[in-house]
Amino acid sequence: MALATGCGMNGPGYKSPVDAMKAPCEQILYVPCICRNTDVKQPDYLATVDVDPRSTTYSQVIHRLPMRYIDDEVHHSGWNTCSSCYGDASKCRDRLILPCLYSSRIYIVDVGTEPRKPRLFKTVEPEEVTSKTGLTTPHTTHCLADGHVMISAMGDATRPGEGKGGFILLDGKTFDVTGNWEAKGHDTQYGYDFWYQPYHNVMISTEWGAPKAFLKGFDPADVKNGLYGHSLNVYDWEKHTLIQTIDMGPEGMIPLEIRFLHNPMATEGFVGCALSSNIFRFYRETNGQWAAEKVIDVNSKKVEGWALPEMPGLITDILLSMDDRFMYFSNWLHGDIRQYDITNTRQPRLVGQIFLGGSICCDGSVKVSEDKELTEQPKPLYMGEKRVQGGPQMIQLSLDGQRLYVTTSLYSNWDKQFYPDLMKSGSVMLQIDVNTESGGLTLNKNFFVDFGKEPCGPVLAHEIRYPGGDCTSDIYLTNTANL
């Protein structure tokens, strides 16, 4: 079977989520490997992993592309074009965009010439980003239908360390910084993730916090001092203006990943609030305003032998299946991934759960004294002789919804703080088989990528991308109301 790439007579991506679900199975994936805060004093790199079970190199890193500088902290990634450009044969999904949290540098990687052996195409230096936008600390990348690449940012270049939610625009051909997406004066206090929906003329962004808080590690005092966010910011997509702020309060602390339903006709979606460990549903009201309501609450566990008397789940990533039937999210501290049936979006129903490490394993130093969910602490996860450190963090679902890939690193400073053994052992990548009929999650024992055994030493693997697009990078413009 030929490798699915982002080029073709119909342009990048797929016409609709329904078509995407019929795409060939993924054969390789890309994942950034972070060296910062580890003993590996080398630049971060992009690893290519073989995920084709018929291959002789299945479940192995088959290529490593080093970045140019040390301590960039490559984090999330995105594409130069995606399904929002479907139908434009002049566009090709052949560049992977790698913004760096710590250095504010942006790497452009050529994955089109040789998909199994990506090469560095261009480096956008932080001076260009700050001088043209006034922003630092870039995070989420989405392509736009007009040919630009848009990257959210979280820092203010004029006030180092302070928060500022804005959006960097890159030319989709030259990858030069062209300026800000948001209209002048329409930035927000904090930034993080975003998702746009042109059919409804809306874009909604989320908030992590001030870089001076989260970059150094987590301190509860920073929450009390207002250095972390708790709001959704609603923009007019055509005018680039901030039109509404939805304050979710203490129940919505640190809203991170936001996902509209894939069906572009839908006027709702979900956001995971990390610290409060809740899932909020956001939706458009009949008067045209947007609102949010809590639909899932992950109870904290009373513990002994930990930094605080109660441990939140810490929801760090969420995604939706292409048919908008299931939602998945990871509790990085509790150590579980959950699968919910969201046929009724106001009442998600838990149908699958699996523990993959975390901070409450029965052989660890943390004792759970009160748990509203479990009757006993989960067992640690071993893959062969290796005990998996850390907890499930970044997740990516196959387009057909049958395979869920998982990595265990959040951000190097937080990894070092919450899972110090992870810095010595390295993170891992796992694959979960998904029951798409009635729900259910099962660990695939035949797939295991141990980033503790990299040639340079243990590293931290983060976000996952497929060459042909995936469940968290593509935005659709086609009516799919027949889902």
KOLLUM-981338 format. One line per field, with one value per residue (C-alpha): residue in one letter; z, x, y. Coordinates in Angstrom, 1 decimal. Each point is the difference from the previous one (the first is absolute). Example, Ala and Ser with C-alpha at 12.3 -4.5 7.8 and 13.67 -1.06 7.14 Angstrom:
// KOLLUM-981338
residuo a / s;
pz 7.8 / -0.7;
px 12.3 / 1.4;
py -4.5 / 3.4;
END
This chain:
// KOLLUM-981338
residuo m / a / l / a / t / g / c / g / m / n / g / p / g / y / k / s / p / v / d / a / m / k / a / p / c / e / q / i / l / y / v / p / c / i / c / r / n / t / d / v / k / q / p / d / y / l / a / t / v / d / v / d / p / r / s / t / t / y / s / q / v / i / h / r / l / p / m / r / y / i / d / d / e / v / h / h / s / g / w / n / t / c / s / s / c / y / g / d / a / s / k / c / r / d / r / l / i / l / p / c / l / y / s / s / r / i / y / i / v / d / v / g / t / e / p / r / k / p / r / l / f / k / t / v / e / p / e / e / v / t / s / k / t / g / l / t / t / p / h / t / t / h / c / l / a / d / g / h / v / m / i / s / a / m / g / d / a / t / r / p / g / e / g / k / g / g / f / i / l / l / d / g / k / t / f / d / v / t / g / n / w / e / a / k / g / h / d / t / q / y / g / y / d / f / w / y / q / p / y / h / n / v / m / i / s / t / e / w / g / a / p / k / a / f / l / k / g / f / d / p / a / d / v / k / n / g / l / y / g / h / s / l / n / v / y / d / w / e / k / h / t / l / i / q / t / i / d / m / g / p / e / g / m / i / p / l / e / i / r / f / l / h / n / p / m / a / t / e / g / f / v / g / c / a / l / s / s / n / i / f / r / f / y / r / e / t / n / g / q / w / a / a / e / k / v / i / d / v / n / s / k / k / v / e / g / w / a / l / p / e / m / p / g / l / i / t / d / i / l / l / s / m / d / d / r / f / m / y / f / s / n / w / l / h / g / d / i / r / q / y / d / i / t / n / t / r / q / p / r / l / v / g / q / i / f / l / g / g / s / i / c / c / d / g / s / v / k / v / s / e / d / k / e / l / t / e / q / p / k / p / l / y / m / g / e / k / r / v / q / g / g / p / q / m / i / q / l / s / l / d / g / q / r / l / y / v / t / t / s / l / y / s / n / w / d / k / q / f / y / p / d / l / m / k / s / g / s / v / m / l / q / i / d / v / n / t / e / s / g / g / l / t / l / n / k / n / f / f / v / d / f / g / k / e / p / c / g / p / v / l / a / h / e / i / r / y / p / g / g / d / c / t / s / d / i / y / l / t / n / t / a / n / l;
pz 0.0 / -0.9 / 2.7 / 0.5 / -0.5 / -0.2 / -3.8 / -2.7 / -2.8 / 2.6 / 2.2 / 3.6 / 2.4 / -0.5 / -1.1 / 3.2 / 3.3 / -1.6 / -2.8 / 2.4 / 1.9 / -3.3 / -0.5 / 0.0 / 3.4 / 1.4 / -0.8 / 1.7 / 2.5 / 1.1 / 3.6 / 1.4 / 2.5 / 2.6 / 1.6 / 2.2 / 3.7 / -0.7 / 0.0 / -3.8 / -0.8 / -3.7 / -2.0 / 0.0 / -3.0 / -2.0 / 0.1 / -2.8 / 1.4 / -2.0 / 0.9 / -2.8 / 1.6 / -3.2 / 0.0 / 1.2 / 1.9 / 1.6 / 3.4 / -0.6 / -0.6 / -3.6 / -0.3 / 2.2 / -1.2 / 2.4 / 0.4 / -0.1 / 3.6 / 3.6 / 2.4 / -2.5 / 1.6 / -3.1 / 1.1 / -2.2 / -3.8 / -3.0 / -3.7 / -2.8 / -1.5 / 1.1 / -1.0 / 0.2 / -3.3 / -1.6 / -3.7 / -0.6 / -2.1 / 0.3 / 3.7 / 1.5 / 3.7 / -0.1 / 2.8 / 3.7 / 2.2 / 3.3 / 2.4 / 3.1 / 3.4 / 1.6 / -2.8 / -2.0 / -3.1 / -2.8 / -2.1 / -3.4 / -0.9 / -3.5 / 0.3 / -3.6 / -1.9 / 2.1 / 2.5 / 1.8 / 0.2 / 0.7 / -0.5 / 1.5 / -2.5 / 1.9 / 3.4 / 1.1 / 2.6 / 3.2 / -0.9 / -3.1 / 2.0 / 2.8 / -2.3 / -2.3 / 2.5 / 3.5 / 1.1 / 1.4 / 1.1 / -3.0 / 0.4 / -2.3 / -3.8 / -2.5 / -3.7 / -1.5 / -3.2 / -1.3 / 0.0 / 3.2 / 3.1 / 3.3 / 3.3 / 3.4 / 2.5 / 3.8 / 0.8 / -0.3 / -1.6 / 1.5 / 3.5 / 0.3 / 1.9 / 0.0 / -1.7 / -3.3 / -2.2 / -3.7 / -3.3 / -2.4 / -3.7 / -2.4 / -3.7 / -1.1 / -2.8 / 1.4 / 3.7 / 0.7 / 2.9 / -1.5 / 3.3 / 2.4 / -0.8 / 2.7 / -0.6 / 1.9 / 3.7 / -0.2 / 1.7 / 3.3 / 3.4 / -0.6 / -3.0 / -0.8 / -2.5 / -2.6 / -2.5 / -2.7 / -1.8 / -3.1 / -0.7 / 3.2 / -0.2 / 3.3 / 1.6 / 3.7 / 1.9 / 3.4 / 2.7 / 1.7 / 1.9 / 0.3 / -1.3 / 3.1 / 1.9 / -2.1 / -1.5 / 3.3 / 1.3 / 1.9 / 3.2 / 1.6 / 1.1 / -3.6 / -0.3 / 3.0 / -1.5 / -3.2 / -2.3 / -1.5 / -2.3 / 0.4 / -3.0 / -3.6 / -2.5 / -2.9 / -3.2 / -3.1 / -2.6 / -2.8 / 1.9 / 2.3 / 3.0 / 3.5 / 0.5 / 3.2 / 3.0 / 1.8 / 3.6 / 1.2 / 3.5 / 2.5 / -1.8 / -3.2 / 1.1 / -2.7 / -3.1 / -2.4 / -3.1 / -1.8 / -2.6 / -2.1 / -1.2 / -3.4 / -1.7 / -1.1 / 0.3 / 3.7 / 2.4 / 2.9 / 1.3 / 3.1 / 2.0 / 2.6 / 3.2 / 1.4 / 3.6 / 0.8 / -1.9 / -1.7 / -3.5 / -1.1 / -3.0 / -1.9 / -2.3 / -1.8 / 1.6 / -1.9 / 0.4 / -1.8 / 3.1 / 1.1 / 3.4 / 1.8 / 2.5 / 2.0 / -1.3 / 1.6 / 3.4 / 0.8 / 3.8 / 1.8 / 2.2 / 3.6 / 0.4 / 2.3 / -1.0 / -2.8 / -0.4 / 0.9 / 2.1 / -3.1 / -3.5 / -3.1 / -3.1 / -2.0 / -3.3 / -2.5 / -3.4 / -1.6 / -3.5 / -1.8 / -2.5 / -3.6 / 0.2 / 3.1 / 1.9 / 2.6 / 2.1 / 1.5 / 2.7 / 2.1 / 3.8 / 0.2 / 3.7 / 0.8 / -3.0 / -1.9 / -3.5 / -0.2 / -2.9 / 0.0 / -2.3 / -0.9 / -2.1 / 2.6 / 0.3 / 3.2 / 1.7 / -1.0 / 1.0 / 1.2 / -2.1 / 0.2 / 2.5 / 0.2 / 2.5 / -1.5 / 2.9 / 1.9 / 3.5 / 2.0 / -0.9 / 2.9 / 0.1 / 0.3 / 2.9 / -0.3 / 2.1 / -1.0 / 3.1 / -1.6 / -3.6 / -1.3 / -3.0 / 0.7 / 2.7 / -0.2 / -1.5 / -3.6 / -0.7 / -1.7 / -3.7 / -1.2 / -3.7 / 0.1 / 2.9 / -0.2 / 2.5 / -1.9 / 1.8 / -0.4 / -1.0 / -3.2 / -1.5 / -3.7 / -1.9 / -3.8 / -1.5 / -3.3 / -2.6 / 0.0 / 3.8 / 0.8 / 1.3 / 2.7 / 0.3 / 3.3 / 1.3 / 3.6 / 0.1 / 0.8 / 0.0 / 1.2 / 3.1 / 1.1 / -0.8 / 2.2 / 2.8 / 0.0 / -1.4 / 0.7 / -1.0 / -3.5 / -0.6 / 0.5 / -1.6 / -2.9 / -1.2 / -2.0 / -2.7 / 0.3 / -2.2 / 1.2 / -2.0 / 0.0 / 0.0 / -2.3 / 0.4 / 3.7 / 1.3 / 1.8 / 0.0 / -0.1 / 0.1 / -3.1 / 1.6 / -3.4 / -0.4 / 2.2 / -0.7 / 2.8 / -0.3 / 2.9 / -2.4 / -2.6 / -1.3 / 1.7 / 3.3 / 1.6 / -1.5 / 0.3 / -2.8 / -0.4 / -2.6 / -2.9 / -3.6 / -3.1 / -3.5 / -1.4 / 2.8 / 3.3 / 2.5 / 1.6 / -2.9 / -2.8 / -0.2 / -2.5 / -2.0 / -1.7 / 1.2 / 1.7 / 1.6 / -1.2 / 2.6;
px 0.0 / 1.4 / 0.8 / -2.9 / 1.4 / -1.5 / 0.3 / -2.4 / -2.3 / -2.5 / 2.5 / 0.7 / -2.2 / -3.5 / -3.3 / -1.7 / 0.5 / -1.9 / 2.5 / 2.9 / -1.2 / 0.3 / 3.7 / 2.8 / 1.3 / 2.9 / 3.5 / 2.3 / -0.4 / 2.1 / 0.7 / 2.3 / 2.6 / 1.0 / 3.4 / -0.3 / 0.3 / 1.3 / 3.6 / 0.1 / 1.7 / -1.0 / -2.7 / -3.5 / -0.9 / -2.9 / -0.4 / -1.7 / -1.6 / -1.1 / -3.5 / -0.7 / -0.4 / 1.1 / 3.3 / 3.3 / 0.6 / -3.4 / -0.1 / 3.5 / 1.4 / 1.3 / 1.3 / 1.0 / 0.2 / 1.9 / -0.9 / 2.6 / 0.3 / 0.1 / -2.9 / -2.7 / -2.7 / -1.8 / -3.5 / -3.1 / 0.0 / -2.3 / -0.2 / 0.4 / -3.2 / -2.8 / -3.6 / -1.1 / 1.9 / -1.6 / -0.8 / 3.0 / 2.4 / 2.6 / 0.4 / 1.9 / 0.3 / 3.8 / 1.3 / -0.2 / 0.1 / 1.8 / -0.3 / 2.3 / -1.3 / 3.2 / 1.9 / -3.0 / 1.7 / -2.1 / 1.4 / -1.4 / 0.6 / -0.3 / -1.9 / -1.1 / 3.2 / 0.8 / -2.8 / 2.0 / 3.1 / -1.2 / 2.5 / 0.2 / -1.4 / 0.2 / 0.6 / -2.0 / 2.0 / -1.6 / 1.1 / -2.2 / -2.9 / 0.3 / 0.8 / -2.9 / -2.7 / 1.1 / -0.7 / 2.0 / -0.5 / -1.8 / -2.2 / -2.7 / 0.2 / -2.9 / 0.0 / -2.5 / -1.9 / 1.5 / 3.5 / 1.3 / 1.2 / -1.3 / 1.7 / -1.3 / 2.4 / 0.0 / 2.6 / 0.5 / 3.3 / -0.1 / -0.5 / 2.1 / -1.8 / -3.4 / -3.0 / -1.5 / -2.3 / 0.6 / 0.5 / 3.0 / -0.5 / 2.5 / -0.1 / -0.9 / 2.7 / 3.0 / -0.9 / 1.1 / -1.9 / -2.6 / -1.4 / -2.8 / -3.4 / -1.9 / -1.1 / 2.0 / -1.1 / -1.8 / 2.6 / -0.9 / 1.6 / 1.1 / 0.2 / 0.4 / -2.1 / -2.6 / -2.4 / -1.8 / -3.3 / -0.5 / -3.5 / -1.1 / 2.5 / 1.6 / 3.3 / 0.4 / 3.3 / 1.0 / 2.4 / 2.9 / 1.6 / 2.9 / 3.3 / 1.8 / -2.3 / -0.2 / 3.4 / 1.7 / -2.2 / -3.3 / -0.5 / -3.5 / 0.8 / 0.0 / -3.6 / -1.0 / 1.9 / -2.1 / 2.9 / -2.1 / -3.0 / -3.6 / -1.8 / -0.9 / 0.5 / -2.4 / 1.0 / -1.8 / 1.8 / -0.4 / 0.8 / 2.7 / -1.6 / -0.6 / -3.8 / -0.5 / 1.8 / -1.5 / 1.3 / -0.3 / 1.2 / 1.6 / -1.6 / 1.7 / 3.6 / 2.7 / -2.1 / 2.4 / -1.0 / -3.2 / -1.8 / -3.0 / -2.0 / 1.5 / -3.3 / 0.3 / -3.7 / 0.1 / 0.1 / 1.5 / 3.1 / 2.0 / 3.0 / 2.0 / 0.8 / 3.2 / 0.3 / -3.7 / -0.1 / -3.3 / -1.4 / -2.1 / -2.3 / -0.1 / -2.9 / -1.8 / -3.2 / -3.1 / 0.9 / 3.3 / 2.1 / 2.3 / -0.2 / 1.7 / -1.2 / 1.8 / -0.9 / 2.7 / 1.6 / 3.1 / 0.1 / 3.3 / 1.4 / 1.0 / 3.6 / 2.9 / 3.7 / -0.6 / 0.5 / -3.7 / -2.6 / -2.2 / 1.2 / -2.0 / -0.1 / 1.6 / -1.7 / 2.7 / -1.3 / -3.4 / -1.1 / -3.2 / -0.4 / -0.6 / -3.6 / -0.5 / -1.2 / 2.8 / 2.0 / 3.4 / 2.0 / 3.1 / 0.4 / 3.7 / 0.3 / -2.6 / 1.4 / -3.1 / -1.5 / -3.7 / -2.4 / -3.4 / -3.0 / -1.1 / -3.0 / -1.8 / 2.5 / -1.6 / 0.3 / 3.2 / 0.0 / 3.2 / 0.5 / 3.7 / 2.9 / 3.6 / 2.8 / 3.5 / 2.2 / -0.6 / 0.7 / -2.3 / 1.4 / -0.1 / 3.8 / 0.7 / 0.5 / -3.5 / -2.8 / -3.6 / -2.0 / -3.3 / -1.1 / -3.5 / 0.7 / 2.4 / 0.0 / 3.8 / 2.9 / 0.9 / 2.9 / 3.1 / 0.4 / 2.9 / 0.9 / 2.3 / 2.4 / -0.5 / -2.2 / -1.7 / 0.6 / -2.2 / -3.6 / -2.0 / 0.2 / -0.2 / -2.4 / -0.7 / -2.8 / 0.2 / -2.4 / -2.1 / -0.2 / 1.4 / 3.5 / 1.0 / 3.6 / 1.3 / 3.2 / 0.9 / 1.8 / -1.9 / 2.7 / 3.6 / -0.2 / -3.3 / 1.3 / 3.1 / -2.3 / -2.7 / 1.8 / 3.7 / 0.7 / -1.3 / 3.1 / 2.3 / -2.2 / -1.3 / -3.6 / -1.8 / -2.6 / -2.8 / -2.9 / -3.5 / -2.5 / -3.4 / -3.4 / -2.0 / -3.2 / -0.9 / 3.2 / 3.1 / 3.7 / 2.7 / 3.7 / 1.8 / 2.9 / 1.7 / 0.6 / 2.5 / 2.4 / 2.5 / 1.5 / 2.2 / 2.1 / 0.7 / 3.6 / 0.7 / -1.7 / -3.4 / -2.3 / -3.5 / -2.4 / -3.1 / -2.7 / -0.8 / -0.8 / -0.7 / 1.2 / -3.6 / -1.7 / -1.5 / -2.9 / 1.5 / 1.5 / -2.6 / -2.9 / -2.8 / -2.1 / -2.3 / -3.6 / 0.1 / -3.5 / -0.6 / 2.4;
py 0.0 / 3.4 / 2.4 / 2.5 / 3.5 / 3.5 / 0.5 / -0.9 / 1.2 / 1.2 / 1.8 / -0.8 / -2.0 / -1.3 / 1.4 / -0.8 / -1.9 / -2.9 / -0.3 / 0.3 / -3.1 / -2.0 / 1.1 / -2.6 / -1.0 / 2.0 / -1.4 / 2.5 / 2.8 / 2.9 / 0.9 / 2.8 / -1.3 / 2.5 / 0.0 / 3.1 / -0.8 / -3.5 / -1.2 / 0.2 / 3.3 / 0.0 / 1.8 / -1.4 / -2.2 / -1.2 / -3.8 / -2.0 / -3.2 / -3.0 / -1.0 / -2.4 / -3.5 / -1.6 / 1.7 / -1.4 / 3.2 / 0.1 / 1.9 / 1.5 / 3.4 / -0.1 / 3.6 / 2.9 / 3.6 / 2.3 / 3.6 / 2.7 / 1.2 / -1.4 / 0.7 / 1.0 / -2.2 / -1.0 / -0.7 / -0.2 / -0.1 / 0.7 / 0.1 / 2.6 / -1.2 / -2.3 / -1.0 / 3.6 / 0.3 / -3.1 / 0.5 / 2.3 / -2.0 / 2.7 / -0.8 / -3.0 / -1.1 / -0.3 / 2.2 / -0.7 / 3.1 / -0.4 / 3.0 / 0.0 / 0.9 / 1.1 / 1.7 / 1.3 / -1.3 / -1.6 / -2.9 / -0.9 / -3.6 / -1.4 / -3.3 / -0.1 / -0.8 / -3.1 / -0.7 / -2.6 / 2.3 / 3.5 / 2.9 / 3.5 / 2.5 / 3.3 / 1.5 / 3.1 / 1.6 / 1.5 / 3.5 / -0.1 / -1.2 / 2.6 / 3.0 / -0.6 / -1.2 / 1.0 / -3.6 / -2.8 / -3.7 / -1.4 / -3.0 / -1.3 / 0.0 / -0.1 / 0.6 / 2.5 / -0.4 / 3.3 / -1.6 / 1.4 / -1.9 / 1.2 / -0.7 / 0.9 / 1.7 / 0.4 / 2.6 / 3.8 / 1.0 / 3.4 / -1.3 / -3.2 / -2.8 / 1.7 / -1.6 / 1.1 / -1.9 / 0.8 / -1.7 / -0.1 / -0.2 / -1.6 / 0.2 / -3.5 / -0.1 / 1.9 / -0.5 / 3.6 / 1.6 / 2.4 / 1.4 / -0.7 / -1.6 / 1.8 / 3.6 / 2.6 / 0.1 / -3.4 / -2.1 / -1.8 / -0.4 / -3.6 / -2.3 / -3.7 / -2.0 / 1.0 / -1.4 / 2.0 / -0.8 / 2.3 / -1.3 / 1.7 / 2.9 / -0.9 / -0.9 / -0.9 / 0.0 / -1.3 / 1.0 / -1.6 / 2.9 / 2.3 / -1.4 / 1.1 / -2.3 / -3.2 / 0.0 / -0.3 / -2.8 / -0.1 / 2.0 / 0.1 / 3.5 / 1.1 / -1.1 / 2.1 / 2.9 / -0.1 / -1.2 / -2.8 / 0.3 / -1.2 / 1.5 / -0.7 / 2.9 / 0.3 / 1.8 / 1.2 / -2.1 / 2.5 / 3.2 / -1.5 / 1.7 / -1.3 / 0.0 / -2.0 / -1.5 / -2.9 / -0.2 / -3.6 / 0.9 / -2.5 / -3.0 / 1.0 / 0.6 / -0.3 / -0.8 / -1.6 / -2.0 / 1.1 / -2.1 / 1.0 / -2.9 / -1.0 / 0.6 / 3.6 / 0.5 / -0.7 / 3.0 / -1.8 / -1.7 / -0.8 / 1.4 / -1.8 / 2.0 / -1.4 / 1.2 / -0.3 / -3.3 / 0.7 / -0.2 / 3.0 / -0.1 / 3.3 / 0.9 / 2.8 / 1.2 / 1.0 / 3.7 / -0.6 / 0.3 / -2.9 / -1.7 / -2.9 / -2.6 / -2.7 / -3.5 / -2.2 / 0.3 / -2.1 / -0.2 / 0.8 / -2.7 / 0.6 / -1.1 / -0.3 / 0.3 / 2.5 / 3.8 / 0.8 / -1.8 / -0.5 / -1.1 / 1.2 / -2.2 / 2.8 / -0.3 / 0.9 / -1.1 / -0.8 / -0.9 / -1.1 / -2.8 / 1.0 / -1.1 / 2.1 / -3.0 / -0.4 / 2.3 / -1.0 / 1.7 / -0.6 / 0.5 / 0.5 / -0.3 / -2.7 / -2.0 / -0.9 / 0.6 / 0.2 / -0.6 / 1.6 / -0.5 / 3.6 / -0.9 / 2.2 / 2.9 / 1.3 / -3.4 / -1.8 / -3.6 / -1.8 / -3.1 / -0.7 / 0.6 / -1.3 / 0.8 / 0.4 / 1.1 / 3.3 / 1.2 / -2.3 / -3.5 / -2.4 / -0.4 / 3.7 / 2.4 / 1.5 / -1.5 / 0.7 / 0.5 / 0.8 / -0.8 / 0.5 / -2.2 / -2.8 / -2.6 / -0.6 / 1.8 / -1.1 / -2.2 / 1.5 / -0.6 / -2.2 / -0.4 / -3.0 / 0.8 / 3.7 / 1.8 / 2.9 / 3.3 / 3.0 / -0.1 / 0.0 / 3.5 / 0.8 / -2.2 / -0.4 / -2.2 / -1.7 / 1.4 / -3.1 / 0.3 / -3.5 / 0.8 / 2.6 / 1.0 / 1.3 / 1.7 / 0.8 / 3.4 / 3.2 / 2.8 / -0.6 / 2.3 / -1.6 / -3.5 / 0.7 / 1.2 / -2.6 / -3.0 / 0.4 / -3.7 / 0.9 / 2.1 / -3.0 / -2.7 / 2.0 / 0.1 / -2.7 / -0.3 / -2.5 / -1.1 / -0.7 / -2.1 / 1.6 / -1.7 / 2.3 / -1.9 / 0.0 / 1.7 / -1.4 / 0.5 / -2.8 / 0.4 / -1.4 / -1.9 / -0.4 / 3.8 / 1.8 / 2.8 / 0.6 / 3.4 / -0.8 / -2.1 / 2.7 / 0.1 / 3.4 / -1.1 / 0.3 / 2.7 / 1.3 / -0.8 / 2.3 / 0.7 / -2.4 / 0.7 / -2.1 / 1.1 / -0.2 / 1.9 / -0.9 / 0.6 / 3.1 / 2.0 / 0.0 / 2.4 / -0.7 / 2.4 / -2.5 / -0.7 / -3.4 / 0.2 / -3.6 / -1.4;
END
